[in-house]
Amino acid sequence: MTTPHSSTERPVILIHGVGSTTDSLWRRDGWIAGLEAAGRVVIGLDLPGHGASKDLTDRDPVDLLFEEAVKHGSVDAIGFSAGAWVVLAAAAERPALFHRVAVLGAGDAVLTHSMHTAEAQQPMIQALRSPEKPDNPMVTVILAMIADAGNDPNAVADYLAADKRFPTLEDLARITAPTLAVDGSEDLAGLSDLVLQTVPNATRLTIAGADHFQIPASAECMTAVITFVQEADESSGPGRPLVYMDSEGLQMTSRPANVLAFPASQGIEMDVAPDRFGELRNSNDILNDVAALRGRLQTDGYLLLRSLLDREGILAARQEIVARLSRLGFLDRNFPDLDAVAVGAEQANEAHNELVRSSAMDTSGTNVMADVLAQDNDPLDQVLYGPTMMSFFGRLFGESAKHFDFTWLRSIFPYTHGSPAHTDVIFMGRAERDRLLTAWTPIGDVDYEQGGLMILEGSNNNTGLRAGYSTIDVDEVCEAELNAPGWRQREFKAPSEVCISPSPVDVQRVLGGRWLTTEFHAGDVLVFSVFTVHGSLDNHSNRIRLSCDSRYQPASKPADERWIGERPAGHGPTSKRKLIC
């Protein structure tokens, strides 16, 4: 038997949790598409009593995993909930079969409270077999998942009641594969401390605010896991360190041993074939031709304007921002502040946590870091909302322009991901939409290593995207349920999690067009429609990449009230729209 030596030859086996199937979890949430876009062969393994394994309730899922793994000699395996424990048991029993494993929702309480045993599962088993409506909320959730996946409750109950192997702490200590444990801060089963402490080569990512069932639906989780299983085979450890995240969206890592070469986004190397990747077109040649600017904006979805703003003005704004970062403890004192070289991961996260604790602002729906760096920043306001910028947009609109009062200041820390592919209209589309424009302004020079913005060429004209994804309002929430056949809970994610797909390669494959980027210089501005798909490249430098998003529209048009006023509401509670769904 030949053992595969490259990740593209080695398959990834996915194992779901109780109640779902390969399709209802991994395919629906985009995992299969994301892994296939990364060049991987994906094998979905259903638990006994579920999906394609519905008649195998007498089989141990660990044996089913072995039967699939030995066909290939070496596999990567990803498991969620019950599937996570199957993966851990198998990796402990036959370590040589598993190259890398990722386990989602493997909380401590499953071990410490023996939640996996048939005895502990008896209330669930009885409820699944009963025709009576359950009064246990967890049973209600599992039954809904079973119905949604097309599973038989009795078959699932048979699986829960059957004898099956489960790893002990001694077993976990025998795992040799680099292991990534992803848990949720709100998971009632707890964090994955025991896995982290016992598996010799384990690392962890905690998704802030996520309960047990939200973990696999998290874009952060999917991106981290796909990056993890794609690590170079020669690496003796987990390779790229995991991203630290908290509720404010701060991302920070230690320097990785083998960072991906440019270009990469969301930890995924871009396809650089000429028909898929290229350079942004400079529009300075038509800067004084308003009709040509409008035509190019409509056709390409963007305008790159070199040196539109005064470089010295940009550097003055940068000086104010880095001075604040330095006072807050984010900058390495061994380098000039203007270079924005960051401190190490642990120190940066301590500084950020202290910032959140000490902030006197109402931070609901906003990012504290962005607020602290952008608020009452006169040099920055002069750059973004001064005569040069407002005059340009006035000419472009053919009438006076106005801007949103909220400033989106981005501070992308070293060795972290930027923004996944999205359109802006889903965050700010309650009033003017067609003539609402974003200006992305680098606050300093941004080379390829720091990773600037990238645009999906012509995506503003994609009618399917406009009629589908771009109709989302991230601040709409469900208020009540309709008891209608086929009703399914609408999913509303936090604004930081809403993206078309975590894989830029997958987005391009579906929508077409080229991803375009360039190296930016202080004074450059990238203007684009709120319907234009964009994201950013990963930051592979030791510097904090600083940039701003600002929004402009004709003054005669109404503006989205979330972003207007002295203290805009943003995505806070007063901005929520309640729907009956």
C-alpha positions in Angstrom: 0.0 0.0 0.0 1.4 3.4 -1.0 1.2 6.2 1.5 0.3 9.5 -0.1 3.0 12.2 0.3 1.1 15.3 -0.7 -2.1 16.8 0.7 -3.7 16.7 -2.8 -3.3 12.9 -2.8 -4.3 12.4 0.8 -8.1 12.5 1.3 -9.9 14.3 4.0 -12.5 12.3 5.9 -15.4 14.3 7.5 -17.5 12.8 10.3 -20.6 14.7 11.5 -22.3 14.7 14.9 -25.6 13.1 16.2 -28.7 14.0 14.2 -27.1 15.3 11.0 -25.4 13.8 7.9 -22.5 14.6 5.6 -24.8 16.6 3.4 -26.8 18.4 6.1 -23.7 19.5 7.9 -20.5 19.5 5.8 -22.0 20.2 2.4 -24.6 22.7 3.5 -22.1 24.7 5.5 -19.6 24.9 2.7 -16.9 22.6 4.0 -16.9 20.2 1.1 -16.8 23.1 -1.4 -14.0 24.8 0.5 -11.8 21.7 0.8 -12.4 20.7 -2.9 -11.5 24.3 -3.9 -8.2 23.8 -2.0 -7.6 20.7 -4.1 -8.5 18.0 -1.7 -10.5 14.8 -2.2 -13.3 14.8 0.4 -14.9 11.6 1.8 -18.0 12.0 4.0 -18.5 9.3 6.6 -22.0 9.0 8.1 -22.3 7.8 11.7 -24.2 4.5 12.1 -28.0 5.1 12.1 -27.5 8.2 10.0 -27.6 9.0 6.3 -25.9 6.3 4.2 -25.0 4.4 7.3 -28.6 4.2 8.6 -28.7 0.4 8.6 -25.3 0.0 10.3 -26.4 0.6 13.8 -24.6 -2.6 15.0 -21.2 -1.2 13.7 -18.7 0.8 15.7 -18.1 4.1 13.9 -14.3 3.8 14.8 -14.2 0.6 12.6 -16.1 2.4 9.8 -13.4 5.1 9.9 -10.6 2.5 9.8 -12.1 0.7 6.9 -12.1 4.0 4.9 -8.7 5.2 6.1 -6.8 1.9 5.3 -7.8 2.2 1.6 -5.6 5.3 1.4 -2.7 4.6 3.8 -2.8 8.1 5.3 -5.7 10.5 5.8 -6.6 13.8 7.4 -9.8 13.6 9.5 -12.2 16.3 10.7 -14.9 15.4 13.2 -17.7 17.4 14.9 -19.2 16.5 18.3 -19.7 12.8 18.4 -17.7 12.6 15.1 -14.8 14.4 16.9 -14.6 11.6 19.5 -14.7 9.0 16.8 -11.7 10.7 15.1 -9.8 10.9 18.4 -10.5 7.3 19.3 -9.3 6.1 15.9 -6.2 8.4 15.9 -5.3 7.0 19.3 -5.8 3.4 18.3 -4.0 3.5 14.9 -1.8 6.6 14.9 0.0 5.8 11.7 -3.2 6.2 9.6 -3.7 9.8 10.5 -1.7 12.7 9.2 -3.6 15.6 10.7 -6.8 15.6 12.7 -9.2 18.5 13.6 -11.9 18.0 16.2 -14.8 20.5 16.6 -16.8 20.7 19.8 -14.9 18.0 21.8 -15.8 19.6 25.1 -14.4 18.4 28.5 -17.9 17.6 29.9 -18.3 14.7 27.5 -15.4 13.0 29.4 -15.7 14.4 32.9 -19.5 13.7 33.1 -19.4 10.5 31.0 -22.0 12.1 28.6 -21.0 9.6 25.9 -22.2 6.5 27.7 -25.5 4.7 26.8 -26.6 5.2 30.4 -26.1 8.9 30.2 -27.9 8.9 26.8 -31.0 7.1 28.1 -33.2 10.2 28.4 -32.3 11.2 24.8 -32.8 7.6 23.6 -36.3 7.3 25.2 -37.3 10.7 23.9 -36.3 9.9 20.3 -38.4 6.7 20.5 -41.4 8.3 22.1 -44.3 9.7 20.0 -44.9 12.4 22.6 -43.6 15.9 22.1 -40.4 16.4 24.1 -40.1 18.9 26.9 -36.3 18.7 26.8 -34.8 21.6 24.8 -31.8 19.5 23.7 -34.0 16.7 22.5 -36.0 19.3 20.5 -32.9 20.5 18.8 -31.7 17.0 18.0 -35.1 16.1 16.6 -35.1 19.2 14.4 -31.7 18.2 13.1 -32.8 14.6 12.5 -35.9 15.8 10.5 -33.9 18.4 8.5 -31.3 15.7 7.6 -34.0 13.1 6.7 -32.8 10.7 9.4 -35.0 8.2 11.3 -35.2 9.0 15.0 -35.4 5.3 15.9 -32.2 4.6 14.0 -30.4 7.4 15.7 -31.6 6.1 19.1 -30.3 2.7 18.2 -26.9 4.3 17.5 -26.9 6.0 20.8 -27.8 2.8 22.6 -25.2 0.7 20.9 -21.8 -0.2 22.5 -18.9 1.8 20.9 -15.4 2.6 21.7 -14.6 6.0 23.3 -11.1 7.4 24.1 -9.8 7.7 27.6 -7.1 10.3 28.6 -4.5 7.5 28.3 -5.7 6.9 24.7 -5.5 10.6 23.8 -1.9 10.7 25.0 -1.0 8.1 22.3 -2.2 10.4 19.4 0.8 11.4 17.2 -0.9 13.4 14.5 -0.9 17.2 14.8 -4.3 18.0 16.2 -6.4 21.1 16.1 -9.2 21.4 18.6 -11.9 24.1 17.8 -14.3 24.9 20.6 -16.9 27.6 21.3 -16.8 29.9 24.3 -20.5 29.3 24.9 -20.6 25.5 24.4 -22.4 23.9 27.3 -20.1 20.9 26.9 -17.2 23.2 27.8 -13.9 24.0 26.2 -11.5 21.3 24.9 -8.9 21.7 27.7 -8.4 18.0 28.2 -7.7 17.4 24.5 -5.3 20.4 24.5 -3.5 19.2 27.6 -3.4 15.5 26.8 -2.8 15.1 23.0 1.0 15.7 22.6 0.8 17.9 19.5 -2.4 19.8 20.0 -3.4 23.4 19.4 -6.7 25.2 19.9 -8.9 27.8 18.4 -11.8 29.1 20.5 -14.7 30.8 18.6 -15.9 33.6 20.7 -19.7 33.6 21.4 -20.3 30.3 19.6 -22.4 27.6 21.2 -21.9 23.9 20.4 -23.9 23.9 17.1 -22.5 27.2 15.9 -18.9 26.0 15.8 -18.9 24.2 12.4 -21.0 27.1 10.9 -18.3 29.6 11.8 -16.3 31.0 8.9 -13.3 31.4 11.3 -13.5 27.7 12.2 -13.7 26.6 8.6 -10.8 28.8 7.5 -8.6 27.7 10.4 -9.3 24.0 9.9 -8.8 24.1 6.1 -5.5 26.0 6.6 -4.4 23.5 9.2 -5.0 20.4 7.1 -3.2 22.1 4.1 0.0 22.5 6.1 3.2 21.3 4.4 3.8 17.6 5.0 7.4 18.0 6.0 6.3 20.1 9.0 6.8 18.3 12.3 4.3 20.3 14.1 1.0 22.1 13.4 2.9 24.6 11.2 1.0 27.9 11.0 -0.1 29.0 14.5 -3.7 29.5 15.1 -5.4 32.8 15.1 -6.4 34.3 18.5 -9.9 35.8 18.3 -12.2 37.5 20.7 -15.5 39.2 20.5 -14.0 42.3 19.0 -12.5 40.5 16.1 -8.8 41.1 17.0 -6.7 38.5 15.2 -3.1 37.9 16.2 -0.6 35.1 16.0 3.0 34.4 16.7 5.3 34.3 13.7 4.6 31.1 11.7 7.4 28.7 10.8 6.2 28.2 7.2 3.9 31.0 6.1 2.3 30.7 2.7 3.9 32.6 -0.1 2.1 35.6 -1.7 -0.6 35.6 -2.7 -2.9 34.0 -0.1 -6.2 35.0 1.4 -7.9 33.3 4.3 -4.9 30.9 4.4 -5.7 29.7 0.9 -3.2 30.2 -1.9 -4.7 32.1 -4.8 -4.8 30.7 -8.3 -2.4 33.0 -10.2 -3.2 31.9 -13.7 -3.4 35.0 -15.9 -7.2 34.6 -16.4 -7.8 34.4 -12.6 -5.4 36.8 -11.0 -3.9 40.2 -12.0 -3.1 43.8 -11.4 -5.6 46.5 -10.6 -5.9 49.0 -13.5 -4.8 52.5 -12.8 -7.5 55.1 -13.6 -5.3 58.2 -13.4 -5.4 58.4 -17.2 -9.1 59.3 -17.1 -9.1 61.2 -13.8 -10.4 64.4 -15.5 -12.9 62.6 -17.6 -16.0 62.1 -15.4 -17.9 60.2 -18.0 -15.0 57.8 -18.5 -14.7 57.3 -14.7 -18.3 56.5 -14.4 -18.2 54.0 -17.3 -15.1 52.3 -16.0 -16.6 52.1 -12.5 -19.7 50.5 -13.9 -17.7 48.0 -16.1 -14.9 47.0 -13.7 -16.6 47.7 -10.4 -13.7 49.8 -9.1 -11.4 52.8 -9.7 -7.8 52.8 -8.6 -6.6 56.4 -8.2 -2.9 56.8 -7.5 -1.8 59.7 -5.3 -5.2 61.2 -5.2 -4.6 62.3 -1.6 -1.6 64.2 -0.2 1.0 61.8 1.0 2.0 64.0 3.9 -1.6 64.2 5.0 -1.8 60.4 5.0 1.4 60.1 7.0 0.1 62.7 9.5 -2.9 60.5 10.0 -0.7 57.4 10.4 1.4 59.2 13.0 -1.7 59.9 15.1 -2.8 56.2 14.8 0.5 54.6 15.6 0.9 57.0 18.6 -2.3 55.6 19.9 -1.3 52.1 19.2 2.0 52.7 21.0 0.3 54.1 24.1 -2.0 51.1 24.2 0.9 48.7 24.1 0.6 47.2 20.7 3.9 48.3 19.1 7.4 46.9 19.5 9.5 49.7 21.1 12.6 48.4 19.3 11.3 49.9 16.0 10.1 53.4 15.1 6.3 53.8 15.8 5.7 54.8 12.2 6.7 51.3 11.0 3.9 49.8 13.1 5.8 46.7 14.0 3.7 44.7 16.4 4.5 43.2 19.8 4.2 39.4 20.1 0.9 37.6 20.2 0.5 37.2 23.9 1.3 40.8 24.7 -1.0 42.1 21.9 -3.9 40.1 23.2 -3.3 41.2 26.7 -3.3 44.8 25.5 -6.5 44.3 23.6 -8.3 42.7 26.5 -7.2 45.6 28.7 -8.5 48.0 26.1 -11.9 46.4 26.0 -12.1 46.3 29.8 -11.1 49.9 30.3 -13.2 51.4 27.4 -15.8 53.9 28.5 -17.6 53.8 25.2 -20.8 51.9 24.4 -19.2 49.2 22.3 -22.4 47.4 21.3 -22.2 46.5 17.6 -18.8 48.2 17.1 -15.1 47.3 17.2 -13.4 49.0 20.2 -10.0 49.0 18.5 -11.4 50.8 15.4 -13.3 53.3 17.5 -10.3 54.1 19.7 -8.0 54.7 16.7 -10.5 56.6 14.5 -12.6 58.6 16.9 -11.7 62.3 17.4 -8.8 61.8 14.9 -8.6 65.2 13.1 -5.7 64.3 10.8 -7.6 61.2 9.6 -10.8 63.1 9.2 -9.0 65.7 7.0 -7.7 62.9 4.8 -11.0 61.1 4.4 -13.5 63.9 4.5 -11.5 66.9 3.4 -11.9 69.0 0.2 -9.9 66.6 -2.1 -12.1 63.5 -1.3 -15.4 65.4 -1.2 -14.6 67.3 -4.4 -13.8 64.1 -6.2 -17.0 62.3 -5.2 -19.0 65.5 -6.0 -17.6 65.4 -9.6 -18.3 61.7 -9.9 -21.9 62.0 -8.7 -22.6 65.2 -10.6 -23.9 66.8 -7.4 -22.8 67.5 -3.9 -21.6 64.4 -2.0 -22.0 63.5 1.6 -20.2 60.8 3.7 -21.2 58.4 6.4 -20.2 59.6 9.9 -18.8 56.3 10.9 -15.2 55.5 9.9 -14.1 51.9 9.5 -10.5 51.8 10.5 -8.8 48.4 9.9 -5.7 47.3 11.8 -4.7 43.9 10.5 -2.2 42.3 12.8 0.9 40.3 11.6 0.5 36.8 10.2 -3.3 36.9 10.2 -6.1 36.9 7.7 -7.8 40.0 6.3 -11.4 40.1 5.2 -13.1 37.2 3.4 -15.0 37.8 0.1 -18.1 39.9 0.6 -20.1 42.9 -0.7 -20.6 46.0 1.5 -24.3 46.5 0.7 -25.3 43.8 3.2 -24.0 46.0 6.0 -25.3 49.4 4.8 -28.1 49.0 2.3 -31.2 50.4 4.0 -31.3 53.6 2.0 -29.2 54.6 -1.1 -27.6 51.6 -2.7 -26.9 52.1 -6.4 -24.8 55.2 -5.9 -23.3 54.3 -2.6 -19.5 53.9 -2.9 -16.7 52.7 -0.7 -13.2 54.3 -0.6 -10.5 52.0 0.7 -7.5 54.2 1.7 -4.2 52.7 2.8 -2.8 54.7 5.8 0.7 54.2 4.7 2.5 52.1 2.1 1.0 48.6 1.8 3.2 46.1 -0.1 2.4 42.6 -1.1 3.8 41.2 2.1 1.3 43.2 4.2 -1.5 42.2 1.9 -3.8 44.9 0.6 -7.4 44.8 -0.8 -8.3 42.7 -3.7 -11.3 43.2 -6.1 -13.2 40.5 -8.0 -13.3 42.2 -11.4 -16.8 43.1 -12.8 -18.6 41.3 -9.9 -20.8 44.4 -9.3 -22.7 43.3 -12.5 -23.5 39.8 -11.3 -27.3 39.7 -11.4 -27.5 36.5 -9.4 -25.4 38.0 -6.6 -27.5 41.1 -6.5 -30.7 39.2 -6.4 -29.4 36.8 -3.7 -26.5 37.4 -1.3 -26.6 41.2 -1.7 -30.2 41.4 -0.5 -29.1 40.3 3.0 -29.4 42.8 5.9 -27.0 41.5 8.6 -29.1 43.3 11.3 -32.3 41.5 10.6 -33.3 39.0 13.3 -36.0 36.5 13.8 -38.7 37.4 16.3 -41.2 34.6 15.9 -41.6 31.2 14.2 -44.1 30.3 11.6 -45.7 26.9 12.0 -45.6 26.2 8.3 -44.6 23.1 6.5 -40.9 23.2 5.5 -40.2 26.1 7.8 -36.6 26.5 8.7 -34.9 28.9 11.0 -33.1 31.7 9.2 -29.5 32.0 10.1 -28.2 35.5 10.9 -24.5 35.6 11.7 -22.4 38.4 13.3 -21.3 40.9 10.7 -17.7 39.8 10.9 -18.8 36.3 9.9 -20.9 37.1 6.9 -19.1 36.3 3.7 -19.9 34.7 0.4 -17.5 31.8 1.1 -14.4 31.5 3.2 -12.5 30.4 0.1 -11.6 33.2 -2.4 -10.8 30.4 -4.9 -14.3 29.0 -4.5 -15.9 32.4 -4.9 -14.1 33.0 -8.1 -14.9 29.5 -9.4 -18.6 30.3 -8.9 -18.8 33.9 -9.9 -16.0 34.1 -12.5 -13.7 37.1 -13.1 -10.2 37.8 -12.0 -9.0 38.7 -8.5 -7.1 41.9 -8.8 -4.7 43.6 -6.4 -1.5 45.7 -6.3 1.0 47.3 -4.0 -0.5 50.5 -2.6 1.2 53.7 -1.6 0.3 56.5 0.8 -2.1 58.8 -1.1 -3.7 56.0 -3.2 -7.4 55.4 -3.0 -9.4 52.4 -4.3 -13.1 53.3 -5.0 -15.7 50.6 -5.6 -19.4 49.9 -5.6 -21.1 48.4 -2.5 -22.1 45.6 -4.9 -18.5 44.8 -5.8 -17.1 41.6 -4.3 -13.8 42.2 -2.5 -11.6 40.8 0.3 -8.0 41.2 1.3 -4.8 39.3 1.2 -3.3 37.8 4.4 -0.7 39.9 6.3 2.6 38.0 6.1 4.7 40.8 7.6 5.6 41.7 11.2 3.7 45.1 10.8 0.2 46.1 11.5 -1.5 46.9 8.2 -3.5 50.1 8.5 -6.3 51.2 6.2 -9.7 52.9 6.3 -13.0 52.3 4.7 -15.2 55.3 4.2 -18.5 55.7 2.4 -19.9 58.4 0.1 -23.2 59.0 -1.8 -25.1 61.9 -3.4 -26.2 64.4 -0.8 -29.7 64.4 -2.2 -30.2 60.8 -1.3 -31.2 59.4 2.1 -28.5 57.6 4.0 -28.5 54.4 6.1 -29.4 55.6 9.6 -27.0 53.1 11.2 -24.0 55.1 10.1 -25.1 58.7 10.6 -24.8 60.9 13.7 -22.3 61.8 16.3 -22.3 58.3 17.7 -23.7 56.0 14.9 -25.6 53.0 16.2 -23.7 50.6 13.8 -24.7 47.0 14.4 -25.9 47.6 17.9 -29.2 46.5 19.4 -31.1 49.6 18.2 -30.2 48.7 14.6 -31.9 45.3 14.7 -34.9 44.7 12.4 -37.3 42.0 13.7 -38.8 39.7 11.2 -41.4 36.9 11.6 -39.6 33.9 10.1 
